[in-house]
């Protein structure tokens, strides 16, 4: 009887210790990645053939090169492609959709991530006919600029932000 | 003196990003805020996107959650990465704690990064109601916030109002000419069909800061006035300036009234076709 009680007590202590350790592990998990906005490779959604050229720790932001936003054929070409491919959706939904991704040294894009908000900057989910359509359009685009130069291209994060008003694109940033 | 006021106005926007002098809090007897301020020194040498920078801001806020500055500087990386949700959560806290200090930054960024015209106008006009001094300039130093407010009204298709805001601003005693003020005014006049006033504004812009954009709109203005020779000449000039990089450039987003090479080539071909 005493042995049984002792066994259960020990088991209880071990379970509690185990839970505490798990909590500590959760607490110890870093709150931040290397940089704000970094995207870690996710095998469930990311193209396994896409890779950065100079290592994860060397991926910059598009504006780090002091050249502004760049696209082959300039921003006007990009807008033309987006507006000609996007089919407005007749819904009462407005806000912003950001699609952030990495452009590697070969001008290829990957690791696309979607963020959606309403007009008050609160998280929301848009009708998938809007969000999925925009994701498909962005993923289908080519023409990402080699930065800072074609001779010495680096990897960088870029995003496209769509201002949506009642299912229409009214602005594209940056 | 006039220029001094202008410089102060433009710098005030940029100064919104400057770290406060921690000793001021000590002098005021607020040791908690002093300690929270001192902790921010731990950001030194770290990029604003980095874990170290973000964690230093968190440590500061853990000491004093009523300190607006760490919210603001923490928000910047989210802003520049296009994360509108986290940026606004942080900036709402900063503005709630100190509206006079942070409405300027939030209002300008709502315009520049999100083209949130109504939101930017609300913030700038609220700031103007709260303070009895000049509301200052944009964070990037390109504009006085009155010009930014006018551009927001223009985007909302209130062009007469936009033009009158700029007119009033440039006629104020303390006016200091911004980089693109007269270009935007000229384009507004052009859109409103006031071609002579548009040409005068383009001349003022060229005298101060020549740009391909100015020549582009000037060419369109000449075309509207029926002078195709001048239109072609100025469109050629726009082309040359564009090719020599004498044009609008913004590091993070893009300016209102910015043009691209394809725009010039298309208009040049069209004007040449008529001439």
Interface residues (C-beta under 8 A of the other chain):
Chain A: X30 X31 X32 X33 X34 X35 X36 X37 X61 X63 X66 X68 X69 X73 X74 X75 X76 X77 X96 X98 X100 X115 X117 X121 X122 X123 X157 X159 X161 X163 X170 X171 X173 X174
Chain B: X47 X49 X50 X51 X54 X55 X58 X77 X78 X80 X81 X82 X83 X84 X85 X87 X88 X89 X113 X114 X115 X116 X249 X250 X251 X252 X253 X254 X260 X261 X262 X263
